[in-house]
Amino acid sequence: MDNQSTVTSFIFEGFSVTRQVQSTLFFLFLMDYLLTLAGNVAIVIIIRVNIHLHTPMYFLLSNLSFLEIWYTTNIIPNMLVCLLQEIKRISFTGCFFQFYFLFSLGTTEYFLLTVMGYDRCLAICKPLHYHKLMSNRVCQLLTVSCWVAGFLWFLAPITLISQLPFCGPNIINHFLCDRGPLMALSCKRDFITEMNFFIFTTVLNLVAFLFILVTYMFIIYTIVRMPSAAGRQKAFSTCASHLIVVSLFFGSVMFMYMRPAGKHSLSQDKVVALLYTVVTPLLNPLIYTLRNKEVKEALSKMIFKQ
């Protein structure tokens, strides 16, 4: 180890495609990024300026959109630069910053989606006590807790990985800095660090998934007991958008990080990573806007006023 050099930067292998395909991917990712920014910024502004949307549900939605702006900004601009460069290089520090923000923002999204499920559960199962149980102050405290816990959850595991010895090679077979590719490049396999990260990931996934599962069991039980079909349809429509987003994000992330150890297709990993880093942030504003009458009306009024 003393005679080996220390890695100061990493090189992304990216997508093993021709230059022409890379140009096409650059255009597609650029359009995706611009549309993601436009959609999520629009939701934040609409909820901010429309006083009728100053409710816990829309406050949580605006936080989710604000998070998606930074989540994609952490990944896509670097992808675009790499698609234009022959050698796709990133510094050691820059790589671990991207790694940290990828997991911190992703964990915060887990917590926000969980709180959003809890909010819908109270609104449907406890409508008479909803404003007391989910007041603006309670909602704000829960939201702040999501951000703080999200940025603290993986701090220790990622710090441990950053302290592993990296002496070469330095080529990451991915388009971003992730746990698997980075640990594969370490000169020393550290079982404790690997188990530490796996435990933190598993606990996060299982606790969030089980909590949302229980909330939707209460929601479905309450909806089934509603006397009118119109009431059941309205109650279900308020949860449908959240359920779609949870399925997309939780499903792809759990598939990626809760699989048993072994050899996995690197091409498959890149496709799954694209799903939760590029596709889902683009679809979130569309899902919530297209299925939400109040947001569509507020958007129409704002455009008409302008």
Secondary structure, 3 states (H helix, E strand, C coil): CCCCCCCCEEEECCCCCCHHHHHHHHHHHHHHHHHHHHHHHHHHHHHHHCHHHCCHHHHHHHHHHHHHHHHHHCCHHHHHHHHHCCCEEEEHHHHHHHHHHHHHHHHHHHHHHHHHHHHHHHHHHCHHHHHHHCCHHHHHHHHHHHHHHHHHHCHHHHHHHHCCCCCCCCEECCCCCCHHHHHHCCCCCCHHHHHHHHHHHHHHHHHHHHHHHHHHHHHHHHHHCCCCHHHHHHHHHHHHHHHHHHHHHHHHHHHHHCCCCCCCCHHHHHHHHHHHHHHHHHHHHHHHHHCCHHHHHHHHHHHHHC
